[in-house]
Amino acid sequence: MFVKNNYLSSAIILALAAFTGQANAAPACPSNTSPMTMQGKIFNNAISPGTTLGTVHLNLGNGSQLKCGIMGSGGIGADGTTINFIHNLVCDDSVSVTTDTGRTETVHSQITLNTSGMSILQACVPGTPQAGAYGTFTETSVPIPMSGRGIFQGVTGGSIITNGTINCQFAIDMKFQGQICMPNPH
């Protein structure tokens, strides 16, 4: 029974490995920050139980368009909810930063998101959960403070809503929309 539950849990975890969807009212940004909208699509695959890997096509409210890699890892509760699923994004841009030593170096924008959500899944093969699951899910992702680099340096909050699907081949497709709280220019 443990093996069947482990495989079903893995399939559900993989289904919930997203970051994308329709916008809900986002919380207000803290003082000294301003909201920046973001939306896009994610194309993801489950690569092992609890781990996903894919690409993000990201459009920011300032007109920037980025392509990013995304890796997800985490777990779900017994009721199918996703709790503390972590997504790491690294983008294809190059941003010059001055280090504490005064040296200028290039970084690629990066952000880490804490994701929670709920899915509606069915077993691909009835009675055989290890064969995978298919269905839909909705998630909310929030930036982990101090996790940003490049254009995401100093992001303190925000909320991104994701709607997605997973199929029996563990392909995960998502759309997302929301905002992040960017530091105000000095």
N, C-alpha and C positions, 0 to 999 in steps of 0.2 A: 504494500500500500504506500509506503514512503516513496518508492521510486515513481509510482504513478502521480502522486501529489507533487513531487519535486518537478516532474516534467510539465504538469499542468501549470504549476506556479511559474516555471521558467517561461512557458509560452505566454502566460498573462503578463509577466514582467516585460517580456520583449514587446508585447503589444502596447504596453504603456510607456515605452521608451520614446518619448516624443518631446517636442517643444513647438507647438503651432495652433491656430484657430480663429474664432470670431472674438471681436473685442467686447469686453464687458467694462463697466465703469472701473477705471483704474484708481487706486488710492492716490491721494495728493502726494506730491513730492515734498521732501523735507526742505527747509529753508536753505538757501545757497545752492539749490539745484533747480533744474528745469526739465519738464517732461520732453522726451524725444520719442516719437512714434516709431514703431518697427512692425514690419509684416513680411511674409514670405512663405516659402515652401521648404519642406524637408523631405528628402528621399533617404530612407534608412533600411538597413537589414539587421536582423538579429544574428549575431555571430557566435554567441555561446549563451548559456543560461544566465540571464541578468545583465547581458552586455549587448549594446547596439553600436553600429558604426554607419555613418552616412555623410550626406552633404546638405548644406543649407544655402538657399538663395535668399539673401537678406536685403530688404529695402528699408533704409532709414529715412526719417522725416526731414533730414537735412539734404536729401537727394543722393546720398551715398548708396551704392549698390555693391554688396560684397558677396563673395562665395566663401563659405566656411566649411571646415570639417566639423563633425559633431560625433562625440562618443558619449554614450550613456551607460550608467551602471546603477543598480539598486534592486529594490524588492517591492513586494506588494503585501497587503494584509490578506487575511483569510477571506474577507468579504469582497475581494477584487479591487480594493482601492490601492492606489499608488501612494506611497509615503516615502519621502526622502530619496527620490530617484534623482541622481545627480547627472546633469548634462554639461559637458565641457565643449566650448566652441573655440576654434582657432581659425582666423580668417586670412584671406589672400592679400591683404594690404601691407604696406610698409609705412611705419610711423617713426619719425626721428624723435628720440627722447634724450635729454641730458641727464646723465647719472649723477649720483652724489659726488663723484670724483671730478665732475665737470666735463667728462668725456661724452661725446654724442654717439649714440648707438641706434640701430634700427630694431624695432619690435614689430610683431604681427599682432593685430588686435585679438584679444582673448577675453572670454567671460565664462563664469561658472554659474549654473542655474540650479536651484532646488525645485523639484517638480513633484506635484501631487495631482491625483485625478481619479477617474472612475471609468471602467470599461464595460461593454456589453459584448461578451464573447461566447462562441460555441465551439465545441470540439470538431476538428476537421474530420475525424473518424469517430462516430458515436461510440462511446464506451472505451475509447483508447486515447486518453489525454496526452500521452507522450507523442502522438502523431501531430500535435500542434493545435492551434486555435485560430479562428478568424472572427472579425467583428470590427466594432468601432470604439473609440475612446475620446474623452475630453480631459484636458489637463490644464493646470495653471502652473506657470513657472515664475519664480522670483529670483532676481540676481542675489548671489551670495556677496555681501559687502566685502570690499577690498580684494575681490577676485579678478578685477579687470586690468587689462593692459591695453596699450595703444589707445584707440578712440574710446574704449570702455574704461579707461583709467578713472577711478573715483566714482563709478556708478554706485549709488547707495540704495536704490530700491526700484520698484516698478512691478508690473504684472503683465504676463504674456499668456494669452489663452490659445490653446492648441486643440484642433479637431483632427482626428486621424483614423486610419483604417490599417488593419493588418490582415494578410492573407495566409493561406496554409503553407506557402513557401517562405514565410517570415519576412516578406517585403512589407515595409511600413511607410505609408505616405501620409503627410501631414500638411496642414495650412495653419499659419499662426498670425496673430495680430495683437498688439498691445503697446505698452510704453515702458521706457526705462528712465530713471532719474539721473540726468547728466549733471556734473558739476558746472556751475556758472563760470564763465571766463573771469580771470583775475583782472 
